[in-house]
Amino acid sequence: VETAEATAEYVHRHIRRELNLDAKRGKRYSWGYPACPEIADHQKVFALLPQTAELGLELSAAFQLIPEQSTAAIVIHHPAAKYYSVGVNRVEQLMAG
């Protein structure tokens, strides 16, 4: 898990450098976390990125990425990007901020 997270952070940092962005700018959203809770949406990622087979990626019956510890993310570098949760408290989140 730590290697996958470190690699994701490395790629995110590389993107920031390439775009000449501040080190704190940008957020990474991955499926299965509060901002993107529906892990079945990995199917959409596979549909959008046909190179998954070339990369050796598969989906399990539970929509987990194979090989284990693989990760997929949406990386946003808009200055107003922030982490949030999808669910019952969403209205409160919108009102707060």
C-alpha positions as CSV (number, residue, x, y, z in Angstrom):
1,V,0.0,0.0,0.0
2,E,2.8,2.4,0.9
3,T,4.5,1.9,-2.4
4,A,1.4,2.5,-4.4
5,E,0.7,5.7,-2.4
6,A,4.3,6.9,-2.8
7,T,4.2,6.2,-6.6
8,A,0.9,8.1,-6.9
9,E,2.4,11.1,-5.0
10,Y,5.5,10.9,-7.2
11,V,3.4,11.1,-10.4
12,H,1.3,13.9,-8.9
13,R,4.5,15.9,-8.0
14,H,5.9,15.2,-11.5
15,I,2.7,16.6,-13.1
16,R,2.9,19.8,-10.8
17,R,6.5,20.3,-11.9
18,E,5.7,19.8,-15.6
19,L,2.9,22.4,-15.3
20,N,5.0,24.7,-13.1
21,L,2.5,24.7,-10.3
22,D,2.9,25.3,-6.6
23,A,3.8,22.2,-4.6
24,K,0.5,22.4,-2.6
25,R,-1.8,22.9,-5.6
26,G,-3.9,20.0,-6.8
27,K,-5.8,17.1,-5.4
28,R,-5.9,13.4,-6.3
29,Y,-9.2,11.6,-6.2
30,S,-9.3,7.8,-6.2
31,W,-12.2,5.3,-6.4
32,G,-13.2,3.8,-3.1
33,Y,-12.5,7.0,-1.1
34,P,-15.1,9.5,0.1
35,A,-15.0,11.7,-3.0
36,C,-15.4,8.8,-5.4
37,P,-17.0,6.0,-3.3
38,E,-18.4,3.9,-6.1
39,I,-15.6,1.4,-6.8
40,A,-17.6,-0.1,-9.7
41,D,-16.7,3.1,-11.6
42,H,-13.4,1.4,-12.3
43,Q,-15.3,-0.1,-15.2
44,K,-15.6,3.4,-16.7
45,V,-11.9,4.0,-16.3
46,F,-11.2,0.7,-18.2
47,A,-13.6,1.8,-21.0
48,L,-11.9,5.2,-21.3
49,L,-8.4,3.8,-21.2
50,P,-8.1,0.8,-23.5
51,Q,-4.4,0.5,-22.6
52,T,-5.3,-1.3,-19.4
53,A,-4.6,-4.7,-21.1
54,E,-1.2,-3.5,-22.3
55,L,-0.4,-2.4,-18.7
56,G,-1.5,-5.8,-17.4
57,L,-4.4,-4.4,-15.4
58,E,-7.6,-6.3,-14.8
59,L,-10.7,-5.9,-12.6
60,S,-11.8,-8.4,-10.0
61,A,-15.5,-9.4,-9.6
62,A,-15.6,-6.8,-6.8
63,F,-14.1,-4.1,-9.1
64,Q,-10.7,-4.1,-7.4
65,L,-7.7,-3.4,-9.6
66,I,-5.5,-6.4,-10.3
67,P,-2.5,-6.6,-9.7
68,E,-3.1,-5.8,-6.0
69,Q,-1.9,-2.3,-5.0
70,S,-2.6,-0.8,-8.4
71,T,-4.2,2.6,-8.3
72,A,-6.2,4.8,-10.5
73,A,-6.9,8.5,-9.8
74,I,-8.3,11.7,-11.2
75,V,-5.8,14.5,-10.7
76,I,-7.2,18.0,-10.6
77,H,-4.9,21.1,-10.4
78,H,-7.6,23.8,-10.3
79,P,-6.7,26.2,-7.4
80,A,-10.1,25.7,-5.8
81,A,-9.8,21.9,-5.8
82,K,-10.5,20.3,-2.4
83,Y,-11.3,17.0,-0.8
84,Y,-15.0,16.3,0.0
85,S,-17.3,13.3,0.7
86,V,-20.3,12.2,-1.3
87,G,-23.2,11.3,0.9
88,V,-25.7,12.6,3.4
89,N,-23.5,15.5,4.6
90,R,-23.0,16.8,1.1
91,V,-25.5,19.7,1.6
92,E,-23.7,20.7,4.8
93,Q,-20.4,20.6,2.9
94,L,-21.8,22.9,0.1
95,M,-23.2,25.3,2.6
96,A,-19.9,25.5,4.5
97,G,-17.8,26.1,1.6
